[in-house]
Amino acid sequence: MAQRAVWLISHEPGTPLCGTVRFSRRYPTVEKRARVFNGASYVPIPEDGPFLKALLFELRLLDDDKDFVESRDSCSRINKTSIYGLLIGGEELWPVVAFLKNDIIYACVPLVEQTLSPRPPLISVSGVSQGFEFLFGIQDFLYSGQKNDSELNTKLSQLPDLLLQACPFGTLLDANLKNSLDNTNFASVTQPQKQPAWKTGTYKGKPQVSISITEKVKSMQYDKQGIADTWQVVGTVTCKCDLEGIMPNVTISLNLPTNGSPLQDILVHPCVTSLDSAILTSSSIDAMDDSAFSGPYKFPLTPPLESFNLCYYTSQVPVPPILGFYQLKEEEVQLRITINLKLHESVKNNFEFCEAHIPFYNRGPITHLEYKTSFGQLEVFREKSLLIWIIGQKFPKSMEISLSGTVTFGAKSHEKQPFDPICIGETAYLKGHPGHYTATWTTECAMSSEKLHFRILDYTLTGCYADQHSVQVFASGKPKISAYRKLISSDYYIWNSKAPAPVTYGSLLL
Amino acid sequence: MEYPAQLWPDVSAAEVAATSLLDTLVLLPPRPSALRRPLLLAATTALAAGGSLGPTSGASCRLLPLLLGLAAGSDLGRGFVPASEQRPLQATACECLRELESCKPGLLGGSLGLLRGLLGQEGPVQPLSLLLALALRNTLVLQSRVGAGLGGLLTDKVPPTGGGPWDWTLVEEGDGRLQPQAPSWPAAEEGEGERSLTAREHSPEEARELRAAVIQLLDTSYLLTPVAQAQLLWLLGWALRGLQGQPPALFKPQLVRLLGTAQLTLLHAVLALKAAFGEALFTAQDEALLLRRLTLAAQHPALPPPTHLFYLHCLLSFPENWPLGPEGEEAAPLLLGPQLCRGLLPSLLHDPMALLARLHLLCLLCAEDEEEEKGQLPSPRHYLEELLAGLRQRAALDEGPRALATVCFQASYLVTRCLAGQPTVLTPLIHGLAQLYRVRPMLASHFVDFLDQVDSELREPLKVVLRQEVVSRPGRDEALCWHLKMLAKVADGDAQSATLNFLQAAAAHCTNWDLQQGLLRVCRALLRAGVRGGLVDLLQVLARQLEDPDGRDHARLYYILLAHLAGPKLGVALGPSLAPPALASSLVAENQGFVAALMVQEAPALVRLSVGSHGVKGPLPVLKLQPEALEPIYSLELRFRVEGQLYAPLEAVHVPCLCPGRPARPLLLPLQPRCPAPARLDVHALYTTSTGLTCHAHLPPLFVNFADLFLPFPKPPGGAGLGFFEELWDSCLPEGAESRVWCPLGPQGLEGLVSHHLEPFVVVAQPPTSYYVAIHLPPNSKLLLRLEAALADGVPVALRTDDWAVLPLAGDYLRGLAAAL
């Protein structure tokens, strides 16, 4: 269950080493146990330098990708988890839990309480999940509210003290490092009895509960025979309960209107004390039928002090909010594009913003553009080979808008123009989401097509809501309840219907 | 503190460090200080990591009571701990004790009752719970090993023994062996047999107390942080496994709560419980629910990708109640049908790791799907094909990063591993790969690697299509170096003319050293494969035409090899070098290969020689040798050297072939003595092994005995008789020598002795009492024996010889006869 060492490494492509160790911590008592448990197969924790080099090589983050290197590129070296074996000085250090997020590589080595040859299955090593949780905890701490590099540096400098609280001997006590931050100011008060370990103090003040529901809608639209368009809603319910008492009991319920779409795949926060079996079993894996549980979804819980994600859910709404149609044809030297977008009548026609991104990959810069649009404005980013159609706050009365035109490209210059492994030839998309890609795990192959990007406040696609009656507090004083809702698009792709497009297995199930 | 080996190189240094840390702690003023906690942690680390923790260590004897006192929240006097700091220090002390218990299992065996009492009162829940659970687990394991029960350990607030709460005896019973807090599953299975032998049933009272303690721990477990809850479950689950009177149903109330969460550690801990208790805790329905939650978590959009991958791994290693497949192999659980997997199938939009993990699942589905009837839409196999085609398309992109190609080949490899023997999958794969090569030959390195890794089932047909792909096009574009690299891998005896044509066309374009070497490598591969005809011409042309002198030399060398060596020998000469190359240069490696194959190797003797029976008549003594081979050897040449030049130089003996188990004809080695004396022959063997190597071996020496030189006298025209003998007898003197020797006789008497040893040389015989023997010793000596008037135990022998140097040899010979029988 313990960790032998933990590292934070910033990935700096283009520099000689391609990275720097920003933080590392070794646990000597755990290391001593590792030496005994692993016996002849024991491999000591390396110094930072060799570790950095080996890890970057294994994660393919070194710049020298040019040549075939068998120890990295051989077809039989298949890694299917974020857990690696690193070759350092002729010995293999395993298991190394590592992942890259926001240009920081998080890594740790869990203790395996037995010999390493033969390797035990990962599932049976308790330290692996503890290691992941440890790294996620550090990641949450570094990136919650962090806006710039100096803030990151401040937080990194706080880490040694925090880990002395949260993980003094290599066995993690609390993945929520902010709790430890509060804990270090121990001079506060003598804490009462039976205080939960995840709640470091008590709230004093006016009772209030805030619930905010954020739904993201993803979609893949093909407009093709034999391939079904897909879309999915992913909801996150975030709560902050400012209530007096050590362990106030609260029940929060989420409701659906009569025509709402049932919530599925519900994952709850560990502070939820019990769960209805209907909530536990409602899942997107099963075929939908009318008997699906449609709420109210009740979550009895003892809230922590800070804001927390009460639950995540998915839902299958009957229609996508915006139905798109995108055609792209190559005509000699130019591309002819036609786009139609239609807002579904049931969707609230009041956007915070709405735009469509039309990128052109694997081509030169845009040299010439002729277009006609029924609504909104078009922005052209010539060097990036990108068009952005700004639709604005409202669709027109007809709920339908269109754009058509021809685009001509210059010669393709190397490296500058965006490369995409999927959008080859006429394969292209339109998307309703800004072109930045979160989560660059390993070598992310950026997608391309039209992508839609929009946000609607005070609205959810499923209809899911919380109101004054949604919160029951078994404590003195009636809290003030505030509830928020919003819908945003995420990975909302509309593929060129005139060319092949990547499909998921689900799209083939008609 | 992170480098204890440097800080405290030995035990005493650690002891000193811990002592001074404790001294500092006592000196702190009685007001809140941020130093107390780090000092406690540091002292604990020094003792545990420095190795000085033990009953004889002074610092241990100070630290342990201090920690336990702090943990118990008792008053340590003199305002040692300010009230405001008491609670945080109580938690810290628990953590320190937990670490010490981890490093010395059993240490806190005597404090179980105390800890339990504290947990029931106002103590901080999480540190105490974890400490109690760990101490309880270690005590259970150690006690069961020695066959003892828990006794009153769980209820006694005051430790039973007088030595304080420290149970060093229990620590010693564990031989200082560490206890895995959460043993890996297979290891735990193995340990089970051992444990069930020694496990002792707890008395009903002990069992009740134990159950009460576990319930107490579980009931308050929701107060722990999720990671700590998971630790508690791992500890308790494996502690209670197999214990009588401890139903795993104790864990049930926690499960529903745990299954609902998204926490990786909690779901992992549930899986550990599943592995520990199987059907006793999870019915088939529970198992199905757990699988569904796991499936859901493995694809839930709200969870980060590393979590998805770990859950996918858990799915494929799922601890089933009734596993069907072999243990330790990844497989889709039985209850995970195609319906459940639907959302877990790969698409081109996934990142490489997710793609490969999901592809594995898809392959497993396809493997199961084999028998099912067609017509099911969309069939997983069809989807797999589309996916692989998509991957190849990406790999074929001109500017694509190498990672795209790597993923494509990894996926192809995974498919061939999982779906070997399914032509419906492999055939399109082969053609797809050939097409990929056509579009992007610069992936040749990947192809070569792929061919090295896959089974021959796929390798051979793939080689054929790739060769066609290369040779069917004119070899003059910029991809020539890749084509040559590819061809060096796939060229063999088939389609010779096409290959040679390609090479001939390519030769004109091989203008730099790299290309020429590539070309020569293909020639070498062809040489190995036994291609001769057109290759001779090509090599001749290359030896003349290549610009680079090194290239010309190589071509000439290959040409000479081809012209002079027989097929099998050539194969060996060009095969992989036997000796590891001293330099990474290909030339050196290649030369070493030649050296190994073309030079004579020193080797242990694979052939044995023994001297056969005597009895050949002729003008010269002949040694009869019986060869015997340990392995098949060919073209054996045996060379002999006489030590001391007693005989004329011996001719070598040749044997075409020797096989073990097949009797070989005896070899006749004629000797030409220069003087009649025994000699030692030095023997060397030179032979070819079945692998074509020529070996040289030194054999053990052979001995030529005195008797091996005996020859009968040629019969005189008047017939041999007494007169002939007397004539010889008289001729010996006066130059020669005369002697009388006593020759002992064995039980068979004189007759037996003569017939056995001297039969061919007898001139006059009057059995059983008198024999006259005349022996010719080449080059020109004689030895005459009169054996007369034998007694029961011996016979007096009168002997004459014309060469007095023979006399001692004859004496030794006669005296040795009886023993030799």
Interface residues (C-beta under 8 A of the other chain):
Chain A: M1 A2 R25 R26 Y27 P28 T29 E31 K32 R33 V36 F37 R60 D65 K66 D67 F68 E70 R72 D73 S74 C75 S76 R77 I78 N79 K80 T81 S82 I83 V97 F99 K101 V112 E113 Q114 P120 P121 L122 I123 S124 V125 S126 V128 S129 Q130 F132 E133 F134 F136 L164 P168 F169 T171 L172 L173 D174 A175 N176 N179 N183 F186 A187 V189 T190 Q191 Q193 K194 Q195 P196 A197 W198 K216 K218 Q232 V234 T236 D265 I266 L267 V268 H269 P270 V272 T273 S274 L275 S277 I279 L280 T281 S283 S284 I285 T302 Y312 T314 N362 H414 F419 P421 I422 I424 A439 W441 T442 T443 E444 C445 M447 P502 V503 T504 Y505 G506 L508 L509
Chain B: M1 E2 Y3 P4 P32 R37 P38 L41 T44 T45 A48 A49 G51 A83 S84 E85 Q86 R87 P88 T92 E95 R98 E99 S102 C103 E122 P124 V125 Q126 P127 R177 L178 P180 Q181 A182 P183 S184 W185 P186 A187 T220 Y222 L223 L224 T225 P226 V227 A228 Q229 A230 Q231 W234 V256 R257 L259 G260 T261 A262 Q263 L264 T265 L266 L267 H268 A269 L271 A272 A275 L289 R292 R293 T295 L296 A297 H300 P301 A302 L303 P304 P305 P306 T307 L309 F310 L312 H313 C314 S317 F318 P319 G328 Q339 L340 R342 G343 L345 S347 L348 L349 D351 P352 M353 L356 A357 H360 L377 P378 Y383 E386 G390 Q393 R394 L397 E399 G400 P401 R402 A403 L404 T406 F409 Q410 S412 Y413 L414 S445 H446 D449 F450 Q453
